[in-house]
Amino acid sequence: MWARLYLLPMFQAEMDREWMKWRADEIQKEAEIMKDVKGWQVGASPFHNKRWAPPSYDLDGNPMRVPVIKWVDGGEPL
């Protein structure tokens, strides 16, 4: 068990590094797609705040682009 605890920072660093690579690719794609849009700021947060939140990952370890919400009949998230 202690070995797992000692390895957690390394695993987190790997995930952070992969996220940074993914984010750099996404910013490059965004810049290419939105190059003709006047006033567009590439890489700007759509949330209009300076607070950073850790990236979310799916079960395979891939960064999630949109939150996954399952809806029941009444329209309420599970």
C-alpha positions in Angstrom: 0.0 0.0 0.0 2.8 2.5 0.8 4.4 1.9 -2.6 1.1 3.0 -4.2 1.1 6.1 -2.1 4.7 6.9 -2.9 3.9 6.5 -6.7 0.9 8.8 -6.7 2.8 12.0 -7.3 4.6 10.4 -10.3 1.3 9.3 -11.7 -0.2 12.7 -11.2 2.7 14.3 -12.9 2.3 12.0 -15.9 -1.4 12.9 -16.1 -0.6 16.6 -15.9 2.0 16.3 -18.6 -0.4 14.4 -20.9 -3.0 17.1 -20.2 -0.6 19.9 -21.1 0.2 18.2 -24.4 -3.5 17.7 -25.2 -4.2 21.4 -24.2 -1.4 22.7 -26.4 -2.8 20.7 -29.4 -6.3 22.0 -28.7 -5.0 25.6 -28.6 -3.2 25.1 -31.9 -6.4 23.7 -33.5 -8.5 26.5 -32.0 -6.0 29.1 -33.4 -6.2 27.6 -36.8 -10.0 27.3 -36.9 -10.7 30.8 -35.4 -8.0 32.7 -37.2 -10.6 34.7 -39.3 -12.8 35.7 -36.3 -12.2 39.2 -35.2 -11.7 39.7 -31.5 -11.3 36.0 -30.7 -8.8 35.2 -28.0 -7.2 31.8 -28.5 -7.0 29.8 -25.3 -9.2 32.2 -23.2 -11.4 30.6 -20.6 -15.1 30.7 -21.3 -15.8 30.9 -17.6 -14.6 34.5 -17.1 -12.7 33.8 -13.9 -9.1 33.3 -12.9 -9.7 30.2 -10.7 -8.0 27.1 -12.0 -9.7 23.7 -11.7 -8.0 20.5 -12.4 -8.8 18.8 -15.6 -11.4 16.0 -15.6 -10.6 12.6 -17.1 -12.7 9.8 -18.3 -12.3 6.2 -17.3 -9.6 5.6 -19.9 -7.5 8.5 -18.6 -8.4 10.8 -21.5 -9.2 14.5 -20.9 -13.0 15.1 -21.0 -14.1 17.9 -23.3 -17.6 18.3 -21.9 -19.0 17.2 -18.6 -20.8 13.9 -18.8 -24.3 14.2 -17.2 -26.9 11.6 -17.4 -30.5 12.8 -17.2 -33.5 11.0 -15.8 -37.1 11.4 -17.0 -37.7 14.5 -15.0 -34.7 16.3 -16.5 -32.6 16.2 -13.3 -29.0 15.0 -13.4 -28.2 11.8 -11.6 
